[in-house]
Amino acid sequence: MKNNIVSSLLNLLEIKGSNIQYGNENVTQLEHALQCAELAEKNNFSKEIITAALLHDIGHLLYDGEDPIQEGKDGYHENLGADYLSTFYGDAVIRPIRAHVACKRYLSAVEKGYYEILSEASKISLEAQGGPFSKKEAEEFIKKPFMKEAVELRRFDDQAKVLNKETPNLEHFKNYLEESLKN
């Protein structure tokens, strides 16, 4: 079953992810996932964070119809993906995935200039996702387990939108997905 889930996830990314644009960006969901995972790997993050980087937007690929964000509505893809993956992966993978949208809200609240570097598509989705945190929300958020790692994942997420960027292929990241599985 464990090998089946890794194969299923890689197939989903390969087949559906290569045919769906990442929001209103110039890259596909697959290109975005590969760029995120490559950034996590190059920055020497754990196998769990590399796995989370590759799979953080899997929820966008799990909708039956069109992604609600296309209509300016929050479909809570982070929760959809985290819930789906939680059977197979532990908190070190799941919590950063579940929190990557909240991290955009967090960084917009606490880091001067962060909002300005967001792409137009990210600014639009941020509003649909609740806008920047209040100071109190931000203080409470960052104290939760794995949130510092989640913030780093968010930074990779923001950078992983480069058109025609060469990255390793999915097979390169397969071992991270396998090694991060729950025992």
PyMOL commands that set and color helices and strands:
alter all, ss='L'
color gray80, all
select helices_A, chain A and resi 2-15+29-42+47-55+58-61+68-71+77-85+91-110+114-117+120-128+135-142+147-159+170-179
alter helices_A, ss='H'
color red, helices_A
deselect
rebuild
show_as cartoon
